[in-house]
């Protein structure tokens, strides 16, 4: 018997599960859990209501859950707070800029640019469903 529960993955709600899964798959270099891949035969993507993304070792990283309605965070306004956000670290400012640009090409938008902070330069971005996440030098 384990002493503590084991972290499994983080689950994000969205109205477009496949779209958000593709965003994070491309951004983080993940792959689908076997059976969660999009159809390759041209058929409808009807089972895209719960998708799991794994790393190269097959460990779960993110699960994407389809919901009918989602009110995106309005951060930095607190009208609809972040509720949860994920931090992703990079090695230096050049990598920070490269990954910010990649994230924007994939559909993210910048919410906060704090790259002038010499101690911890970072961007707060929103994914295509509106979930805030940070890219920072650590």
Buried (B, 14 or more C-beta within 10 A) or exposed (E): EEEEEEEEBEEBBBBBBBBBBBBBBBBBEBBBBEEBEEEEEEEEEEEBEEBBBBEEEEEBBBBBEBEEEBEBBBBEEEEEEBEEBBEBEBEEEEEBBEBBEEBEEBBBEEBBEEBEEEEEBBBBBBBBBBBBBBBBBE
